[in-house]
Amino acid sequence: MKTMKNTLFLALAIALAVSASPAAAQADFTKFVAVGVSTDAGFLDSCWVKHGQLDSWPAILARQAGNTGFQQPIIGEPGLGPCQILTSLAPTFKYASNTGKPENLTLARPYDNLAIPGYLGASIVNCVTNTGKTPCNNALIDLVLRGSGATVLQQAASVKPTFFALGPIGNEVLSPATAGTVIDGVTLISKEAYAASYKTIVDTMKAAQGGTGKGFVMTIPDVTSLPYFTAVSPIIGVNPATGAPIYVLGPTGCPAGYPACPVPAGTIVPLPLGSLMKVGYGVPCAVAKLPMCDNPLPDNATAISGTTVPGLLYPSEVSLLKTRTGEFNAQISSLSQADGYKVFDAAAFLADLAKNGRSYGGITLTSSYLAGGIFSYDGVHPSATGYALLADEVVKFVNANYGTTIPHVDLSAYFFNGNSSGGYPINSAAPPSQQQVIEFAAAYFTPEVLEAFWQTMAVPAASDGIALGASDEPRPQVGGPRTHRAKVGD
């Protein structure tokens, strides 16, 4: 009997020791701080607004972990963007007035969510105010840092967080991609330059946490897999004589004397170019007699009728984006793990969503544009449902890596209620046709939305000398006469 008691006592002692192990103790959300970019700030529908921020994945994670004091730089309704609201699937939209005001400016300490839309790694390290120059050319800086004279990194470190999360710092690849201007060493920084800022971030936070990193970082998803880049196909028809696909027209790589020619397979047509395609840009006149048919879609970010629109991404640019993202992710993994941080593979998570989607009680969610339900109308940022899915995946990750039992996110509230703006169409009987997507993009990406979009996208420092939209020849105006004929091949 004595031996049995001793055995039970030993088993109990071991169980108690395991429950009090350092791994379990590290997941302390008493002071939880998140640093990142727009996808960590709850940005959606091209705007920053309270109903998106309350459903940011860091805010959801804090709620699930029992942290009721998680503070954010709330932008009151109707937000800053302007936010777009779908009023019918025709599609028609209305714009929320662009008058959102900060609601939490007087907080006497740094915010717990210090993510700023449009930020770069260098912004986190260096910026204390909006200077108008890269990496500090961002009006939202002052709404978050509030004239403190401290950078995001310094504010985050000053809190000495018990748990720290660093989102996917990926505007270094997203910004050149959305502009359609991917030039190594000019608009796209090197892996060494990226690593320099990233190392400063994780090393500083490690020191602030007592010499051991407690928390996790996120890898960068393949930005070219976002709906913004996948919704519009470069193929607009089939040659009835040969059965070969007919590709949209671009200005690059054309034979001498032809200012427009079919783009090669693997070219990406960013979503906002739908507004140009609707009037004929990129469309051979043999396919559709539209006002601007036979004119090429732009290759780089270009001003047309006073509105800056993105450019095509040719296969070499797509390849470079994918390669550089992989290099950045390798730096993220090695630098953060060396400091004790866990690595949440957001790249793998998004790739899995794109391939397999998610099904919950008969509701199917995918990363497809409009019908999928995971992404908001801008095609880059998640919807409230998408943020909830990410938060739930993060909960699983934290539980698996830190021995916690944080409860899963109740996704039903997002499926059936959306958010305070009314939610998003999901589980559509059929995905929209290409023409419907183009019509939708033309209605959504108006001059006002595009202007706001560019304002929130950081421009890499090396590109300050490049005038986006500059051209040796005048650009044709939307709705004007055709200026040339294009060569249309098979």
ZIWO-V862916 format. One record per pair of residues at least 4 apart in sequence whose ideal C-beta (glycine too) atoms are under 8 Angstrom apart, sorted by the first residue. I is the first residue (numbers start at 0). GAP is how many residues later the second one is. D is the distance in whole Angstrom. If there is no record, write none. Layout:
BEGIN
I&GAP&D + I&GAP&D
END
This chain:
BEGIN
0&4&6 + 1&4&6 + 2&4&6 + 3&4&6 + 4&4&6 + 5&4&6 + 6&4&6 + 7&4&6 + 8&4&6 + 9&4&6 + 10&4&6 + 11&4&6 + 12&4&6 + 13&4&6 + 14&4&6 + 15&4&6 + 16&4&7 + 18&5&6 + 19&4&7 + 19&5&7 + 20&4&7 + 20&382&7 + 21&4&6 + 22&378&8 + 22&379&6 + 22&380&5 + 23&378&6 + 23&379&4 + 23&380&7 + 25&137&8 + 25&188&5 + 25&376&6 + 26&136&6 + 26&187&8 + 26&371&6 + 26&375&4 + 26&376&7 + 26&377&5 + 27&134&4 + 27&135&6 + 27&186&7 + 28&33&7 + 28&36&4 + 28&37&7 + 28&38&5 + 28&133&7 + 28&134&5 + 29&37&7 + 29&132&5 + 29&133&8 + 30&81&8 + 30&128&6 + 30&129&7 + 30&130&5 + 30&131&5 + 30&132&7 + 31&26&8 + 31&29&8 + 31&30&5 + 31&33&7 + 31&35&5 + 31&38&6 + 31&80&6 + 31&129&6 + 31&130&7 + 31&131&5 + 31&132&8 + 31&133&7 + 32&77&8 + 32&79&5 + 32&80&8 + 32&81&7 + 32&123&5 + 32&126&5 + 32&128&4 + 32&130&8 + 32&131&6 + 32&132&7 + 33&6&6 + 33&24&4 + 33&78&7 + 33&79&5 + 33&80&7 + 33&81&6 + 33&130&8 + 33&131&4 + 33&132&8 + 33&133&7 + 34&5&8 + 34&79&5 + 34&80&6 + 34&89&6 + 34&117&6 + 34&118&7 + 34&121&5 + 34&129&8 + 34&130&7 + 34&131&5 + 34&132&7 + 34&166&7 + 35&4&3 + 35&5&7 + 35&22&8 + 35&78&8 + 35&79&4 + 35&83&8 + 35&129&8 + 35&130&6 + 35&131&3 + 35&132&7 + 35&133&7 + 35&182&8 + 36&4&7 + 36&78&6 + 36&79&7 + 36&80&6 + 36&81&7 + 36&82&5 + 36&130&6 + 36&131&7 + 36&132&6 + 36&133&7 + 36&134&6 + 37&5&4 + 37&10&8 + 37&77&7 + 37&78&8 + 37&79&4 + 37&80&7 + 37&342&8 + 37&343&6 + 37&418&7 + 38&4&7 + 38&18&8 + 38&76&8 + 38&128&6 + 38&129&7 + 38&342&6 + 38&343&7 + 39&16&7 + 39&17&7 + 39&18&6 + 39&73&7 + 39&75&4 + 39&125&8 + 39&127&4 + 39&128&8 + 40&7&7 + 40&12&7 + 40&15&6 + 40&31&8 + 40&72&7 + 40&74&4 + 40&75&7 + 40&76&5 + 41&6&8 + 41&10&4 + 41&11&4 + 41&12&7 + 41&13&6 + 41&14&3 + 41&15&8 + 41&17&7 + 41&30&8 + 41&345&7 + 42&4&7 + 42&5&5 + 42&9&6 + 42&74&5 + 42&338&5 + 42&413&8 + 43&5&8 + 43&8&4 + 43&332&4 + 43&334&7 + 43&337&5 + 43&338&7 + 43&339&6 + 43&340&7 + 43&343&8 + 44&7&7 + 44&36&7 + 44&38&5 + 44&39&5 + 44&40&8 + 44&331&5 + 44&332&5 + 44&333&6 + 44&336&8 + 44&376&7 + 45&35&5 + 45&36&8 + 45&37&7 + 45&38&6 + 45&331&7 + 45&332&4 + 45&403&5 + 45&406&6 + 45&407&6 + 46&5&7 + 46&32&5 + 46&33&6 + 46&34&3 + 46&35&6 + 46&36&4 + 46&37&7 + 46&49&7 + 46&53&8 + 46&405&7 + 47&4&7 + 47&5&7 + 47&27&5 + 47&31&6 + 47&32&5 + 47&33&7 + 47&52&8 + 47&69&6 + 47&92&7 + 48&4&7 + 48&26&6 + 48&27&8 + 48&28&6 + 48&29&7 + 48&30&3 + 48&31&7 + 48&32&7 + 48&34&5 + 48&47&8 + 48&51&6 + 49&4&6 + 49&24&5 + 49&25&6 + 49&26&6 + 49&27&6 + 49&29&7 + 49&50&8 + 49&53&7 + 49&370&8 + 50&4&7 + 50&26&7 + 50&28&8 + 50&333&8 + 50&368&5 + 50&369&4 + 50&370&6 + 51&4&7 + 51&27&8 + 51&332&7 + 51&335&8 + 51&367&7 + 52&6&7 + 52&19&5 + 52&20&8 + 52&21&6 + 52&22&7 + 52&60&8 + 53&5&6 + 54&4&7 + 54&5&6 + 54&329&4 + 54&332&5 + 54&333&7 + 54&359&8 + 54&364&6 + 55&4&7 + 55&16&7 + 55&57&7 + 55&59&8 + 55&331&6 + 56&4&6 + 56&330&5 + 56&331&8 + 56&333&5 + 56&334&4 + 56&337&6 + 57&4&6 + 57&12&7 + 57&54&8 + 57&55&5 + 57&57&7 + 57&107&6 + 57&109&8 + 58&4&7 + 58&11&6 + 58&13&6 + 58&54&7 + 59&4&6 + 59&327&7 + 59&328&6 + 59&331&4 + 59&349&6 + 60&4&6 + 60&104&8 + 60&330&5 + 60&333&6 + 60&334&7 + 60&337&8 + 60&345&8 + 61&5&4 + 61&8&4 + 61&50&7 + 62&4&7 + 62&5&8 + 62&7&7 + 63&327&7 + 63&331&6 + 63&342&5 + 63&343&6 + 63&344&8 + 63&345&6 + 64&333&8 + 64&339&8 + 64&341&5 + 68&43&8 + 69&42&5 + 69&43&7 + 70&33&6 + 70&36&6 + 70&38&8 + 70&40&5 + 70&41&5 + 70&42&7 + 71&32&7 + 71&39&6 + 71&40&7 + 71&41&4 + 72&29&7 + 72&31&6 + 72&38&5 + 72&40&7 + 72&70&6 + 72&71&5 + 73&28&7 + 73&29&4 + 73&30&5 + 74&4&6 + 74&5&6 + 74&25&4 + 74&26&7 + 74&27&6 + 74&28&7 + 74&68&7 + 75&24&5 + 75&25&5 + 75&26&7 + 75&27&5 + 76&19&8 + 76&23&7 + 76&343&8 + 77&4&7 + 77&5&6 + 77&18&4 + 77&19&5 + 77&20&8 + 77&21&6 + 77&22&6 + 78&4&5 + 78&17&6 + 78&19&8 + 78&21&4 + 79&18&6 + 79&20&5 + 80&15&7 + 80&17&6 + 80&368&8 + 80&371&5 + 81&13&5 + 81&14&5 + 81&15&7 + 81&16&4 + 81&366&6 + 81&367&8 + 81&370&7 + 82&12&7 + 82&13&4 + 82&338&7 + 83&9&5 + 83&10&8 + 83&11&6 + 83&12&8 + 83&293&6 + 83&360&6 + 83&365&6 + 84&8&6 + 84&9&5 + 84&10&7 + 84&11&6 + 84&336&6 + 84&337&7 + 85&5&6 + 85&6&8 + 85&7&6 + 85&291&7 + 85&336&8 + 85&339&8 + 86&5&5 + 86&6&6 + 86&7&5 + 87&4&5 + 88&336&7 + 89&353&8 + 90&348&7 + 90&349&5 + 90&352&5 + 90&353&7 + 91&351&7 + 92&350&6 + 92&351&6 + 94&353&7 + 97&354&8 + 101&41&6 + 103&7&7 + 104&38&8 + 104&41&6 + 106&4&7 + 108&50&7 + 109&4&7 + 109&38&8 + 109&40&8 + 109&45&4 + 109&46&7 + 109&48&6 + 109&49&6 + 110&33&7 + 110&44&8 + 111&47&8 + 113&30&6 + 113&38&5 + 113&41&6 + 113&42&6 + 114&4&7 + 114&52&6 + 115&7&7 + 115&22&7 + 115&24&5 + 115&25&6 + 115&28&5 + 115&36&7 + 116&21&8 + 116&23&6 + 116&339&5 + 117&5&8 + 117&20&5 + 117&22&7 + 117&53&6 + 117&337&8 + 117&338&4 + 117&339&6 + 117&340&5 + 118&4&4 + 118&5&6 + 118&16&8 + 118&19&7 + 118&33&7 + 118&50&8 + 118&52&6 + 118&339&7 + 119&4&7 + 119&14&8 + 119&15&5 + 119&49&7 + 119&51&5 + 119&52&6 + 119&77&7 + 119&338&5 + 119&340&8 + 120&4&7 + 120&48&5 + 120&51&7 + 120&73&6 + 120&76&3 + 120&77&5 + 120&80&7 + 121&4&6 + 121&13&4 + 121&75&5 + 121&339&8 + 122&4&5 + 122&12&4 + 122&13&6 + 122&15&7 + 122&18&8 + 122&29&7 + 122&335&7 + 123&27&7 + 123&28&5 + 123&29&5 + 123&45&7 + 123&73&7 + 123&77&6 + 124&26&6 + 124&28&6 + 124&72&5 + 124&75&5 + 124&76&7 + 125&9&6 + 125&10&7 + 125&25&6 + 126&4&8 + 126&8&6 + 126&9&4 + 126&11&7 + 126&14&6 + 126&18&8 + 126&24&6 + 126&25&7 + 127&8&8 + 127&13&8 + 127&17&6 + 127&20&7 + 127&21&6 + 127&22&6 + 127&23&6 + 128&7&7 + 128&12&6 + 128&13&6 + 128&16&7 + 128&18&7 + 129&6&6 + 129&7&7 + 129&8&6 + 129&9&5 + 129&10&8 + 129&11&5 + 129&12&6 + 130&5&4 + 130&6&7 + 131&4&8 + 131&5&5 + 132&4&6 + 132&331&7 + 133&324&7 + 133&325&6 + 133&326&7 + 133&327&4 + 133&330&6 + 134&323&6 + 134&326&7 + 135&5&7 + 136&321&7 + 136&322&7 + 137&318&8 + 137&320&7 + 138&4&8 + 138&316&7 + 139&4&6 + 139&316&7 + 140&4&6 + 141&4&7 + 141&5&7 + 143&8&7 + 144&5&7 + 144&6&7 + 144&7&7 + 144&10&7 + 147&7&7 + 149&4&4 + 149&5&5 + 149&8&7 + 150&4&7 + 151&4&6 + 152&4&6 + 152&47&7 + 152&48&6 + 152&51&6 + 152&52&8 + 153&4&6 + 154&4&7 + 155&5&7 + 155&8&7 + 155&49&7 + 155&52&7 + 156&47&5 + 156&48&6 + 156&50&7 + 156&51&4 + 157&50&8 + 158&49&8 + 159&48&5 + 159&49&7 + 159&50&8 + 160&44&8 + 160&47&7 + 160&48&7 + 160&53&8 + 160&54&7 + 161&47&8 + 161&52&7 + 162&51&6 + 162&52&5 + 163&41&5 + 163&45&7 + 163&49&7 + 163&50&6 + 163&51&4 + 163&177&8 + 164&50&5 + 164&51&6 + 164&52&7 + 164&53&8 + 165&35&7 + 165&36&7 + 165&39&8 + 165&49&8 + 165&50&8 + 165&51&4 + 165&52&7 + 165&170&8 + 165&175&8 + 166&51&5 + 167&50&4 + 167&51&6 + 167&52&5 + 167&53&7 + 167&178&5 + 167&179&8 + 168&29&7 + 168&32&8 + 168&51&7 + 168&163&8 + 169&4&5 + 169&50&4 + 169&51&7 + 169&53&7 + 169&155&7 + 169&158&7 + 170&4&5 + 170&286&7 + 170&287&5 + 171&4&8 + 171&16&7 + 171&17&6 + 171&22&6 + 171&156&7 + 171&288&7 + 172&4&6 + 172&15&7 + 172&47&7 + 172&50&6 + 172&148&6 + 172&151&6 + 172&152&5 + 172&155&7 + 173&4&6 + 173&49&5 + 173&206&7 + 173&283&7 + 174&4&6 + 174&12&7 + 174&282&5 + 174&283&5 + 174&284&6 + 174&285&6 + 175&5&6 + 175&6&5 + 175&7&7 + 175&11&4 + 175&12&5 + 175&145&7 + 175&284&7 + 176&5&7 + 176&46&5 + 176&47&7 + 176&52&7 + 176&136&7 + 176&140&8 + 176&144&6 + 177&50&7 + 177&92&7 + 177&132&6 + 177&202&8 + 177&275&8 + 177&279&6 + 178&8&7 + 178&121&7 + 178&122&4 + 178&131&6 + 178&132&7 + 178&278&8 + 178&280&8 + 178&289&6 + 179&90&6 + 179&118&7 + 179&119&7 + 179&120&6 + 179&121&6 + 179&130&5 + 179&131&3 + 179&132&6 + 179&133&6 + 179&137&8 + 180&6&5 + 180&119&4 + 180&120&6 + 180&130&6 + 180&282&7 + 180&285&8 + 180&287&7 + 181&5&6 + 181&6&6 + 181&131&7 + 181&135&4 + 181&138&6 + 181&139&6 + 182&4&5 + 182&5&6 + 182&280&8 + 183&4&5 + 183&6&8 + 183&136&6 + 183&140&8 + 184&4&8 + 184&5&7 + 184&277&6 + 185&274&8 + 185&276&5 + 185&277&6 + 185&280&7 + 186&272&8 + 186&273&5 + 186&275&7 + 186&276&5 + 186&279&7 + 187&132&7 + 187&133&8 + 187&136&6 + 187&272&7 + 188&4&4 + 188&5&6 + 188&271&6 + 188&272&8 + 188&273&7 + 189&4&7 + 190&4&6 + 190&133&7 + 190&136&4 + 190&137&6 + 190&139&8 + 190&140&6 + 191&4&7 + 192&4&7 + 193&4&6 + 193&133&8 + 193&134&5 + 193&137&6 + 194&4&6 + 194&136&4 + 194&140&7 + 195&4&7 + 196&4&7 + 197&4&7 + 197&133&6 + 197&134&6 + 197&137&6 + 197&138&8 + 198&4&6 + 198&136&5 + 199&4&6 + 200&4&6 + 201&4&6 + 201&11&7 + 201&15&7 + 201&133&6 + 201&134&5 + 201&137&5 + 201&139&6 + 202&4&7 + 202&136&6 + 203&4&6 + 204&4&6 + 204&8&7 + 204&10&8 + 204&134&8 + 205&5&7 + 205&6&7 + 205&7&5 + 205&133&4 + 205&134&6 + 205&135&8 + 206&4&7 + 208&4&6 + 208&5&5 + 208&6&8 + 211&127&8 + 211&128&5 + 212&123&7 + 212&126&4 + 212&127&3 + 212&128&4 + 213&126&7 + 213&127&8 + 214&126&6 + 214&127&7 + 215&125&6 + 215&126&4 + 215&127&7 + 215&128&5 + 215&178&8 + 215&181&7 + 215&182&7 + 215&185&7 + 216&115&6 + 216&119&4 + 216&124&5 + 216&125&8 + 216&126&6 + 216&127&7 + 217&114&8 + 217&125&8 + 217&126&5 + 217&127&8 + 217&128&4 + 218&110&5 + 218&113&6 + 218&114&7 + 218&124&7 + 218&125&7 + 218&126&5 + 218&127&5 + 218&128&4 + 218&129&8 + 219&105&5 + 219&108&6 + 219&109&6 + 219&112&7 + 219&126&7 + 219&127&6 + 220&4&7 + 220&5&8 + 220&104&8 + 220&125&6 + 220&126&5 + 220&128&8 + 220&129&4 + 220&130&7 + 221&99&8 + 221&100&6 + 221&103&6 + 221&125&6 + 221&128&7 + 221&129&7 + 222&6&7 + 222&98&7 + 222&102&7 + 223&5&5 + 223&6&8 + 223&44&6 + 223&89&7 + 223&94&6 + 223&97&6 + 223&98&7 + 224&4&7 + 224&5&7 + 224&125&6 + 224&126&7 + 224&129&5 + 224&142&8 + 225&4&7 + 225&141&8 + 225&149&7 + 225&153&6 + 225&154&6 + 226&4&5 + 226&44&7 + 226&140&6 + 226&141&7 + 226&142&4 + 226&145&7 + 226&148&5 + 226&152&4 + 226&153&8 + 227&42&6 + 227&43&5 + 227&150&7 + 227&151&3 + 227&152&5 + 228&39&5 + 228&41&6 + 228&42&7 + 228&84&7 + 228&150&8 + 229&38&8 + 229&138&8 + 229&139&7 + 230&40&5 + 230&137&8 + 230&138&4 + 230&139&8 + 230&148&6 + 230&206&5 + 230&210&7 + 231&37&4 + 231&38&7 + 231&39&6 + 231&41&7 + 231&42&6 + 231&45&7 + 231&202&7 + 231&205&6 + 231&206&7 + 231&209&7 + 232&36&7 + 232&201&6 + 233&13&5 + 233&14&5 + 233&29&6 + 233&31&8 + 233&33&5 + 233&34&7 + 233&35&5 + 234&10&4 + 234&11&7 + 234&12&6 + 234&13&8 + 235&10&6 + 235&11&7 + 235&12&6 + 235&41&8 + 235&46&8 + 235&47&6 + 235&51&6 + 235&198&8 + 236&8&7 + 236&9&4 + 236&50&5 + 237&5&6 + 237&6&7 + 237&7&6 + 237&8&6 + 238&4&7 + 238&5&5 + 238&6&8 + 238&7&6 + 238&251&5 + 241&248&5 + 243&246&4 + 245&16&7 + 245&38&7 + 245&41&6 + 245&242&7 + 245&244&8 + 246&15&4 + 246&16&5 + 246&17&8 + 246&18&7 + 246&20&7 + 247&14&7 + 247&15&6 + 247&19&8 + 247&21&6 + 247&29&7 + 247&34&4 + 247&35&7 + 247&49&6 + 247&64&8 + 248&11&4 + 248&12&6 + 248&13&6 + 248&14&7 + 248&32&8 + 248&33&5 + 248&34&7 + 248&35&6 + 248&45&7 + 248&46&7 + 248&47&5 + 248&48&7 + 248&237&5 + 248&239&8 + 249&4&8 + 249&10&7 + 249&11&7 + 249&12&8 + 249&13&4 + 249&17&7 + 249&32&7 + 249&46&5 + 249&47&6 + 249&49&6 + 249&62&5 + 249&64&7 + 250&8&6 + 250&9&6 + 250&45&4 + 250&46&8 + 250&47&7 + 250&48&5 + 251&11&8 + 251&47&5 + 251&60&8 + 251&62&6 + 252&8&7 + 252&11&7 + 252&61&8 + 253&4&4 + 253&5&7 + 253&6&6 + 253&7&4 + 253&233&7 + 254&6&7 + 254&232&7 + 257&228&6 + 257&229&4 + 258&37&7 + 258&225&5 + 258&227&7 + 259&34&6 + 259&35&6 + 259&36&4 + 259&224&7 + 259&226&3 + 259&227&7 + 260&35&8 + 260&225&6 + 260&226&5 + 260&227&8 + 260&228&7 + 261&226&7 + 261&227&5 + 262&4&4 + 262&49&6 + 262&51&7 + 263&50&7 + 263&51&6 + 264&50&8 + 265&48&8 + 265&49&4 + 265&52&6 + 266&45&6 + 266&46&7 + 266&47&5 + 266&48&6 + 266&51&8 + 267&44&7 + 267&45&4 + 267&50&6 + 268&4&5 + 268&8&8 + 268&13&7 + 268&28&7 + 268&43&6 + 269&40&4 + 269&41&8 + 269&42&8 + 269&43&7 + 270&98&7 + 270&108&5 + 270&166&8 + 270&170&5 + 270&174&7 + 271&37&6 + 271&38&6 + 271&169&6 + 271&173&4 + 271&178&6 + 271&181&8 + 272&4&6 + 272&8&7 + 272&9&7 + 272&24&5 + 272&25&8 + 272&36&7 + 272&37&7 + 272&39&8 + 272&168&8 + 273&4&6 + 273&163&7 + 273&164&4 + 273&165&7 + 273&166&7 + 273&167&3 + 273&168&5 + 273&171&7 + 274&4&8 + 274&34&7 + 274&166&6 + 274&167&4 + 274&170&5 + 274&171&8 + 275&5&4 + 275&6&7 + 275&16&7 + 275&21&6 + 275&22&8 + 275&28&7 + 275&33&6 + 275&202&7 + 276&4&6 + 276&5&5 + 276&6&6 + 276&20&7 + 276&161&5 + 276&165&8 + 277&12&8 + 277&160&6 + 277&161&7 + 277&164&4 + 278&11&6 + 278&12&5 + 278&13&5 + 278&199&6 + 278&200&6 + 279&5&8 + 279&8&7 + 279&10&3 + 279&11&5 + 279&12&4 + 279&13&4 + 279&14&8 + 279&15&7 + 279&202&8 + 280&11&5 + 280&14&5 + 280&15&7 + 280&16&5 + 280&197&8 + 281&13&8 + 281&14&6 + 281&15&4 + 282&4&6 + 282&5&5 + 282&7&6 + 282&10&5 + 282&11&8 + 283&4&8 + 283&9&6 + 283&10&6 + 283&202&6 + 283&204&4 + 284&4&6 + 284&5&8 + 284&8&4 + 284&9&5 + 284&197&8 + 284&200&8 + 285&202&6 + 286&6&8 + 287&5&6 + 288&4&6 + 290&188&6 + 290&189&7 + 290&190&8 + 290&191&7 + 291&184&6 + 291&186&7 + 291&187&8 + 291&188&7 + 291&190&6 + 292&189&7 + 293&188&6 + 293&190&7 + 293&191&5 + 293&192&4 + 293&194&8 + 294&181&6 + 294&187&6 + 294&188&7 + 294&189&7 + 294&191&7 + 295&190&7 + 296&14&8 + 296&15&6 + 297&4&4 + 297&6&7 + 297&11&6 + 297&12&8 + 297&13&5 + 297&14&7 + 297&177&8 + 298&12&5 + 298&13&6 + 298&15&7 + 299&11&4 + 299&168&7 + 299&169&8 + 300&7&6 + 300&8&7 + 300&9&6 + 300&10&6 + 300&153&8 + 300&167&4 + 300&168&6 + 301&6&7 + 301&7&6 + 301&9&6 + 301&166&7 + 301&167&5 + 301&169&7 + 301&173&6 + 302&4&7 + 302&5&5 + 302&6&8 + 302&165&8 + 302&166&3 + 302&172&7 + 303&5&6 + 303&171&6 + 303&172&8 + 303&173&7 + 303&174&6 + 304&172&5 + 304&173&5 + 304&174&8 + 305&141&7 + 306&140&4 + 306&143&6 + 306&144&7 + 307&142&6 + 307&143&8 + 307&146&6 + 307&160&6 + 307&161&6 + 308&136&8 + 308&141&7 + 312&4&5 + 312&5&5 + 312&8&8 + 313&4&7 + 314&4&6 + 315&4&6 + 316&4&6 + 317&4&7 + 318&4&6 + 319&4&6 + 320&4&6 + 321&4&7 + 322&4&7 + 323&4&6 + 324&4&6 + 324&22&8 + 325&4&7 + 326&4&7 + 327&4&6 + 328&4&6 + 328&18&6 + 329&4&6 + 330&4&6 + 331&4&6 + 331&11&7 + 332&4&6 + 332&10&5 + 333&4&6 + 334&4&7 + 335&5&4 + 335&6&8 + 335&7&6 + 336&4&7 + 336&5&8 + 336&6&6 + 341&55&7 + 341&59&5 + 341&60&8 + 343&5&8 + 343&49&8 + 343&50&6 + 343&53&5 + 344&4&6 + 345&4&6 + 345&44&8 + 346&4&6 + 347&4&6 + 348&4&7 + 348&41&7 + 348&44&6 + 349&4&6 + 349&17&7 + 350&4&6 + 351&4&6 + 352&4&6 + 352&5&7 + 352&13&7 + 352&14&5 + 352&21&6 + 352&36&8 + 353&12&8 + 353&13&5 + 356&7&6 + 356&8&6 + 356&9&4 + 356&10&7 + 356&15&7 + 357&6&7 + 357&7&5 + 357&8&8 + 357&31&7 + 358&4&7 + 358&5&5 + 358&6&8 + 359&5&7 + 359&51&6 + 359&55&7 + 362&52&6 + 362&63&7 + 362&64&5 + 363&63&5 + 364&7&6 + 364&8&5 + 364&9&5 + 364&20&7 + 364&24&7 + 364&61&6 + 364&62&8 + 365&5&7 + 365&6&4 + 365&7&7 + 365&8&7 + 366&5&5 + 366&7&5 + 366&8&6 + 367&4&4 + 367&63&6 + 368&6&7 + 368&10&6 + 368&63&8 + 368&68&6 + 369&7&8 + 369&55&6 + 369&58&7 + 369&61&8 + 369&62&5 + 369&67&7 + 369&70&7 + 370&54&6 + 370&55&7 + 370&56&8 + 370&57&4 + 370&59&8 + 370&60&5 + 370&61&6 + 371&54&7 + 372&10&7 + 372&12&5 + 372&13&8 + 372&51&6 + 372&52&7 + 372&53&3 + 372&54&7 + 373&8&6 + 373&9&6 + 373&11&6 + 373&12&4 + 373&15&7 + 374&4&6 + 374&5&8 + 374&6&7 + 374&7&6 + 374&8&6 + 374&11&6 + 375&5&5 + 375&6&6 + 375&7&5 + 375&10&7 + 375&48&7 + 376&47&8 + 376&67&6 + 377&66&8 + 377&71&8 + 377&75&7 + 380&5&8 + 381&4&3 + 381&5&5 + 381&7&8 + 381&8&7 + 382&4&7 + 382&35&8 + 382&36&8 + 382&40&8 + 382&41&5 + 383&4&6 + 383&30&6 + 383&34&6 + 383&35&4 + 383&39&7 + 383&40&8 + 384&4&6 + 384&26&8 + 384&29&4 + 384&30&7 + 384&33&7 + 384&38&8 + 384&39&7 + 384&41&7 + 385&4&7 + 386&4&6 + 387&4&6 + 387&21&5 + 387&23&6 + 387&26&4 + 388&4&7 + 388&22&7 + 389&4&6 + 390&4&6 + 390&18&5 + 391&4&7 + 391&16&6 + 391&17&4 + 391&19&7 + 392&4&6 + 393&4&6 + 394&4&6 + 394&11&5 + 394&12&8 + 394&13&6 + 394&14&6 + 395&4&6 + 395&12&8 + 396&4&6 + 397&4&5 + 397&6&6 + 397&8&6 + 398&4&8 + 398&5&5 + 398&6&6 + 398&7&6 + 410&4&6 + 411&4&6 + 412&4&5 + 413&4&7 + 413&5&8 + 414&11&7 + 416&6&7 + 417&4&6 + 417&5&2 + 417&6&6 + 418&4&6 + 427&4&8 + 431&4&4 + 431&5&5 + 431&8&7 + 432&4&7 + 433&4&6 + 434&4&6 + 435&4&6 + 436&4&6 + 437&4&6 + 438&4&6 + 439&4&6 + 440&4&6 + 443&5&7 + 444&4&5 + 444&5&6 + 444&8&8 + 445&4&7 + 446&4&6 + 447&4&7 + 448&4&6 + 449&4&6 + 450&4&7 + 451&4&7 + 452&4&7 + 458&4&6 + 458&5&7 + 462&5&8 + 465&4&8 + 468&6&8 + 470&4&6 + 475&4&6 + 475&5&8 + 475&6&8 + 475&7&5
END
